[in-house]
Amino acid sequence: MDFAGALQWMNIQFLLNGLWITLQVTFYAIIFSLILGGIFGIIRFMELPFFSKILGFVIDVIRNLPLLLIIFFTYFALPQLGIRLNIFWAAVTALMIFESAMISEIIRGGLNSIPRGQAEAGISTGLTRVQTLVYIQLPQAVRAMAPSIVSQLIALIKDTSLATIISLPELTHNAKIIYNQNTNYVIPMFVVMTLLYWIICYSLSQFSKYLANRGSAKATRKDGALLQQK
């Protein structure tokens, strides 16, 4: 092991460049996954005739495929269909496809956890089904499913390392280049990678716990207020 040699500024800078690519891929994949996952989850929850079942079948297929296979598909198969993406956007697209399917199920489950009586009460007051969903069901469901969504996004960050298979210059790929030049750098590089991934994922996991605790505290205060009114 040669920590001094492995942690030269040139190598650290190269690793940080890889970390920056990892964060960029994660950012775009999170944004697109939340948008698509939200749309898909709501469509499945609303049980639109025919369309929801077809979408549910597609989502189930994606959820049961290896992410690595989806990455290969976006980078190697899509060009055969006339859709050419560079390495960066191929990785973002693959992660977006996989994670949006996962998030859609979290959102559908969160909406299904809201008692149906609340939706019926909203409709009985004159609200449309969409208004009931937006103003009554979604705000409650978001508090319930926020920790699960954050946990899924933590998994997304770790899954970016799979994009090294298509030579995306992210953190794992750049670390591999460094320790391939000198076998004495293998353990130091794994230590640094572990530390960087841990900092990011642990920070998000703490944020997830914060959301869960905040949701529980709000629910407790709300129940207390109802009891006082009674």
C-alpha positions in Angstrom: 0.0 0.0 0.0 1.3 3.4 -1.0 -1.1 6.0 0.5 1.4 8.9 -0.1 1.7 8.1 -3.8 -1.9 7.3 -4.3 -3.1 10.6 -2.7 -1.0 12.9 -4.8 -2.8 16.0 -5.8 -3.0 15.0 -9.4 -4.8 11.7 -8.4 -7.1 13.5 -5.9 -8.0 16.0 -8.6 -8.8 13.2 -11.0 -11.0 11.5 -8.4 -12.8 14.8 -7.7 -13.5 15.2 -11.5 -15.0 11.7 -11.4 -17.1 12.6 -8.3 -18.3 15.7 -10.1 -19.5 13.5 -13.0 -21.2 11.2 -10.5 -23.0 14.1 -8.9 -24.1 15.5 -12.3 -25.5 12.1 -13.5 -27.2 11.7 -10.1 -28.8 15.2 -10.3 -30.3 14.7 -13.8 -31.4 11.2 -13.1 -33.1 12.3 -9.8 -35.0 15.2 -11.5 -36.2 13.1 -14.4 -37.0 10.1 -12.3 -39.1 12.1 -9.8 -41.0 13.7 -12.7 -41.7 10.4 -14.6 -42.1 8.4 -11.5 -44.6 10.8 -10.1 -46.6 10.8 -13.4 -46.5 7.0 -13.7 -47.4 6.5 -10.0 -50.4 8.8 -10.3 -51.6 7.2 -13.5 -51.4 3.8 -11.9 -53.2 5.0 -8.8 -56.0 6.5 -10.7 -56.6 3.2 -12.5 -57.3 4.6 -15.9 -59.0 2.0 -18.1 -56.6 -0.1 -20.2 -53.7 2.5 -20.0 -52.9 1.9 -16.3 -52.7 -1.9 -16.8 -50.3 -1.5 -19.8 -48.2 0.9 -17.9 -48.2 -1.4 -14.9 -47.0 -4.3 -17.0 -44.1 -2.1 -18.4 -43.1 -0.9 -15.0 -43.1 -4.5 -13.6 -40.9 -5.6 -16.5 -38.4 -2.7 -15.9 -38.3 -3.3 -12.1 -37.3 -6.9 -12.6 -34.5 -6.3 -15.1 -30.9 -5.8 -14.0 -29.9 -2.1 -14.2 -26.7 -3.2 -16.0 -28.8 -4.6 -18.8 -30.7 -1.3 -19.1 -27.4 0.6 -19.3 -26.2 -1.7 -22.1 -29.5 -1.2 -23.9 -29.4 2.6 -23.8 -25.7 2.7 -24.9 -25.5 -0.1 -27.4 -29.1 -0.9 -28.5 -30.7 2.5 -28.9 -28.2 3.5 -31.7 -29.5 0.5 -33.6 -32.9 2.1 -33.4 -31.7 5.5 -34.6 -31.3 7.1 -31.1 -27.7 8.0 -30.4 -26.7 9.2 -26.9 -23.3 10.0 -25.6 -21.9 8.1 -22.6 -23.2 10.7 -20.1 -26.8 10.8 -21.3 -26.9 7.1 -21.9 -26.1 6.6 -18.2 -28.7 9.3 -17.2 -31.3 7.7 -19.4 -30.7 4.2 -18.0 -30.8 5.3 -14.4 -33.9 7.4 -15.2 -35.8 4.5 -16.7 -34.9 2.2 -13.8 -35.5 4.6 -10.9 -38.7 6.1 -12.3 -40.2 2.6 -12.3 -39.1 2.2 -8.7 -40.3 5.6 -7.6 -43.7 5.2 -9.3 -44.4 2.2 -7.1 -43.4 4.1 -4.0 -45.8 6.9 -5.0 -48.6 4.6 -5.9 -48.2 2.8 -2.5 -48.1 6.1 -0.7 -51.4 7.2 -2.3 -53.0 3.9 -1.6 -52.1 4.3 2.0 -54.5 7.3 2.3 -58.0 6.2 3.5 -60.5 6.2 0.6 -62.9 8.0 2.8 -60.9 11.2 2.5 -61.2 11.1 -1.3 -64.9 10.4 -1.0 -65.3 13.3 1.4 -63.4 15.6 -1.0 -65.6 14.6 -4.0 -68.8 15.1 -1.8 -67.8 18.7 -1.2 -67.7 19.4 -4.9 -64.1 18.8 -5.7 -63.2 17.0 -8.9 -61.2 13.8 -8.7 -58.0 15.6 -9.8 -58.6 18.4 -7.3 -59.1 15.8 -4.5 -55.8 14.2 -5.5 -53.9 17.4 -5.6 -55.3 19.1 -2.5 -56.1 16.2 -0.2 -54.4 12.9 -1.1 -51.0 14.0 -2.4 -50.0 16.3 0.5 -50.6 13.5 3.0 -48.9 10.9 0.8 -45.8 13.0 0.3 -45.1 13.0 4.0 -45.5 9.2 4.2 -43.4 8.3 1.2 -40.6 10.9 1.4 -38.2 8.7 3.4 -38.7 5.8 1.0 -38.0 8.1 -2.0 -34.9 9.4 -0.4 -33.7 5.9 0.3 -34.3 5.0 -3.3 -32.3 8.0 -4.4 -29.4 6.9 -2.2 -29.5 3.6 -4.1 -29.4 5.6 -7.3 -26.1 7.3 -6.2 -24.5 4.0 -5.6 -25.9 2.6 -8.9 -24.0 5.3 -10.9 -20.9 3.2 -10.3 -22.3 0.6 -12.8 -21.9 3.1 -15.6 -18.2 2.4 -15.5 -19.0 -0.6 -17.7 -19.6 1.9 -20.6 -16.5 4.0 -19.6 -18.4 6.9 -18.0 -15.6 8.9 -16.3 -17.3 8.8 -12.9 -15.7 8.2 -9.5 -15.3 4.4 -9.7 -14.0 4.6 -13.3 -11.4 7.2 -12.5 -10.3 5.3 -9.4 -9.9 2.2 -11.5 -7.7 4.1 -13.9 -5.4 5.2 -11.1 -4.9 1.9 -9.4 -4.5 0.1 -12.7 -1.3 2.2 -13.1 0.1 1.0 -9.8 -1.2 -2.0 -7.8 0.0 -0.4 -4.6 -2.8 2.2 -5.1 -5.6 -0.4 -5.0 -6.4 -0.2 -1.3 -5.9 3.6 -1.0 -8.3 4.2 -3.9 -10.9 1.9 -2.3 -10.5 3.7 1.0 -11.0 7.1 -0.7 -14.0 5.8 -2.8 -15.6 4.3 0.3 -15.2 7.6 2.2 -16.7 9.7 -0.6 -19.7 7.5 -1.2 -20.2 7.2 2.5 -20.3 10.9 3.0 -22.9 11.5 0.3 -25.1 8.5 1.2 -24.9 9.0 4.9 -25.9 12.6 4.6 -28.9 11.7 2.5 -29.8 8.9 5.0 -29.8 11.4 7.8 -32.0 13.6 5.8 -34.4 10.7 5.3 -34.5 10.2 9.1 -35.2 13.9 9.5 -38.1 13.7 7.1 -39.5 10.6 8.9 -39.2 12.2 12.3 -40.7 15.4 11.1 -43.6 13.6 9.6 -44.2 11.7 12.8 -44.0 14.8 14.9 -46.6 16.6 12.6 -48.9 13.6 12.8 -48.6 13.5 16.6 -49.4 17.3 16.9 -52.3 16.9 14.6 -53.7 14.0 16.6 -53.2 16.0 19.8 -55.1 18.9 18.4 -58.0 16.7 17.3 -58.2 15.2 20.8 -58.3 18.6 22.4 -61.1 19.7 20.1 -63.1 16.7 21.1 
